[in-house]
Amino acid sequence: MADKKRFEIVGKEIVIRFPIVPTVSGTGKSMTLATTRGKETFMHDGKDIMVNLNVYVPIEQWSLDSK
């Protein structure tokens, strides 16, 4: 994402942008759609803001959607 910020604060909202890349989780229990793979940090008003992001669907629901 060359020109877009992953994290920004707009008004009273935190806007997070990540590509959707479906991947089976390590445990096989879910389909991960987006993840930071741990903590990411961005600056706002001179403060470090930390984010951990995991967006996922239970694998049994993902299987139903893909049929």
Secondary structure, DSSP 4 states (H G I P E B T S, - for coil): --SS-SEEEETTEEEE------EE-TTSSEEEEEE-SS-EEEEETTEEEEE--EEEEEHHHHHHHT-
